[in-house]
Amino acid sequence: MEGDLPKVACEVASQPMIRWVVDAARQAGARPIVLVVGHGAEMVRRLFDNDDADIEYVAQDRRLGTGHATACARSVLGAFEGDVLVLAGDGPLIRPSTIRSIVDRHRATGAAATLATATVDDPTGYGRIVRDEHGRFHAIVEDANANQQQLAIREIYPSYACFDAALLFEMLRALEPDETSGEYQITDVPAMLRARGHRVELVNGIPYEEVLSINTPQQLAEVDAILSARVERRT
């Protein structure tokens, strides 16, 4: 994205993209909401002036990956007992109903982690869902680390997940940096849980209109069009 504005503060359908994510979490019943902020933290805080009674802010001083960002929330959630949603601030297309379906599957199955997945025509840039011989979760492989066979997989992880809080933070303590990027990736955590005998569930078939993240002005325009059409249908 161009300019100094924090990406999550960029507007889609007339409001900052992070507000769409927070509103979806609120409507799904998630409390408290923890925003991990870095570049432009004060600007992000101002987006929720007089509307942050249920929000906790946590600073990520160094950009060391999604696993590191999630681990920063330990200061707020380290003693929390229950389920934690991990969502991306640049994924404003997520719906409250999708969040509820993830949480419902998670609780019904007693899973340690439950991940949303989507099948897309062009999976470039997304982590691929690798399944075992029984069709169950095996691993998430980041695009940069995937071999040719894995690159052909069209089922992707759109960064919507629910974790058992205690197990999540336990795994984050043991997380190793990615060999390619040097970052700590939360996408490694589900495979770590599986290797330790914990259950990892998948919620399949999330539609493309809910999973597109924003990394370019073109994607920003596409998401804006999708969300604007949703708003228009509701009015």
JOJOMO-V108297 format. One line per field, one symbol per residue. psi: psi as a letter, one per 20 degrees, with the letter a starting at -180 (. if undefined). burial: # if it has 9 or more other ideal C-beta (glycine too) atoms within 8 Angstrom, else .. Layout:
# JOJOMO-V108297
psi->???
burial->???
This chain:
# JOJOMO-V108297
psi->qqrippgiiqppljqqhhhggghggghijpqrpoooqdpkghhgghhkpjkkhjpppppohqnkrhggghhhihhhjhjpobqppoqpikmiiqqhhgghhggggghhikqhqpqqqqpqhojpiqpqopqaijjrpgrppqghiqagghhipiprojkoqpqpgghghghhhipqqphghjrophiighhggghjjqppqporkpqhiiioroiqhghghghggghhhgghhi.
burial->#...#########..#######.###.#....######.##.###.##......#.####...###########.##.....############.#.######.##..#.########.#..#..######.....#..####..#...##.#.###########.###.##..#.##..#.############...#.####..#...#####....##.###.###.##....
